[in-house]
Amino acid sequence: MKRLVNAVTIALALFIASQCATAQEEKNAAPQAQHWWGHRSFRMPSPNPNLKKLPLISVRGNVFVNAKGDTMLFRGVSVADPDKIDGQGHWTKGLFVKAHGIGARLIRLPVHPVAWRERTPQAYMTLLDSAVAWCADLGMYVIIDWHSIGNIQTDLYQDPNYNTSRSETFNFWRAIARHFQGNNTVPFFELFNEPTLEFNRLGRMSWDEWKQFNEDLIVMIKAYDSQKIPLVAGFDWAYDLTPLHFAPIDAEGIGYVTHPYPQKRSRPWEPKWEVDFGFAADRYPVIATELGFGSRRPGMPDYSDYGPSIINFLEGKGISWLAWVFDPEWGPPLIKSWDTYELTESGQFFRDAMEGKIQKKK
């Protein structure tokens, strides 16, 4: 009987010990609960040896300059939203190698609010990190663009893809400014892609209200990184900069944006471009972050002379520019397919323009 009791006792002790060990193993294997007071999003990235791989770009008067003080006139392209490209399996360094191959030295990354939310900010940041690393390797600079279209004052937007809010916009730029602090590859933050009232269908917003919104954003961004260059767009889908005559943005070290598509004005374009945005380049740095044209189709206007006209005008004014868009599906497309990266008609034109092969008008 004594032996039986001892055996039972030993077996019970072993069973209890095994259960404790199993429970401990399960505890160790299980993810630890994250309490609200321990949660920290958007931590500063780990030390990055490539932060200073490219020379710092800054503002001096009405031009962008590098660390040596040389004036920089940027030529480049916008890609499509990184989330869209990644979802199609083409978010690779090869995409940027192809853009570099046609002469691009500045890449614009348009981040749609819907994509930022659905992928989640933390996951989206990995897409941006990869692009910035690839561009640093290739010697290309980056614009990060908050790609909304609409009226931030009334919270009305052109399409659901562009829906955002003041709060989301501030939080986006707070995350971006913190994350890319000190990274020379990303000198430019395009604060809001295309502000528009859409002929008052999106309500009203005064220039003073738009000015205040941008100034508040810039103060926040500069608190994280005083060397970043915020880019501010004009009204009329980022075309019209005439309010700068009487009320420029009250901030140092910034630039302005225009999107001079051919349909914005009738011919002759050049005098109207000068009135609408060209004058601004005499006092401030300006970038045409979108321009482009498609192949002529029946019933569509003939814009065959637009390309040489706009490139001659922009470069004559010292205005940097980016062609829209290095993608086969969004338009006007610069490439015909992901398989070949064959250039469209406009892609061929902008390749020649980036290589300085466009004949100057007399």
Steps between C-alpha positions, in 0.01 A plus 500: 500500500782738592663436166170570323458832684856602414442411135178700488670796670791493257266470200290789626808714554625422150160582350485833685856582392423418137186714507695790647768461234239487224326808636830684516585398144161619380546825687840551343367416153187711520522863387523734795202725550568858391348740748397841375757667723781300343405557138726722291435539128745646249812457706808666363662269244821318580825681416528509122844531338334626179338809657772727362581295190378781273593868542258716695258708290393838634339827393699810413294789372290374209698180430584164649870445568719207601756496780756673273259781422440387141155577360294185446242467225326168555351283225312185585180298510214411728431132549153374591401443861750254654212296645352455151834400348581260784157339470577426136839349588721769348630684806865414443826682455470419130219757466731773624789376289277544193401853607865585558580359157285758322667784688287548812689643797195582711221252579157596634317249719125580513342362818120481476320537834291186436814293441671644808203396714426159347860374495551664842755775554757264652487261205491781245818645648688187393412577136635852536814375674578262215451772236719744687776240538487410130505866398797570727691218331414643157575863584138615470314731736142444621183706544240350734158630394175486700286424198161647576282712271236725650418758764663439838296786650161338435624137506356443152711316244486420131477121540495253793865408437595852606285522814702619797471757778706769666579265787608214274710736288681637805555151636633381164759776486591460865574132434691572177703787644599298803585190299710671232667750729851575376466287186653699214346274234157644589539880483141576390160459666208589269241592760178456301486386139222705340288745698186583307153642558380331179310812396353521853355148480733419792408814690707807567848556637685831501870534425547626857350175634717291269804709595439448872454125456833468319684725741382287793615183323839653422558607862435143614722343233785742568482410869607148403740591219587860422681392180197352324348705216119509514333559163176699487253474211275770360127479433338376177633146541847626598538736206437862604764679708373855448415550872876514563487859372325610818525218757791255468535225756665636814782247529866465408660217305195395298403465134182527295323253273323535166337239273498665156308249290420616143122526552543759775521785252454556128780589263717697501601338828817685592353844587233334713749271673705806589197672653371191681819355652814593309539835678537315831829341390658847499471504881446143621605145410228334292453136393250379243438171681258382230488564128425277205302429187356193331474377145241682295168321466203582276318802633782596735703822467836480330768570760794395286678831560439499876808297593767728353302808608475405866856369533644813339288721723577317824872467446521858376360603838719257697196293604561132579249248365367144521306317230181313592496196515753213485232233487321313217144535636468843655503779249645660315734198519872524430541123449290247305536190719670360807646218289710716270500852649466617140449875492185663367519803272502733799746272679740532209458877501571537871798265476646734237413801714677352803803442282492862386417418139201730453579775255469844649246735344644805332 
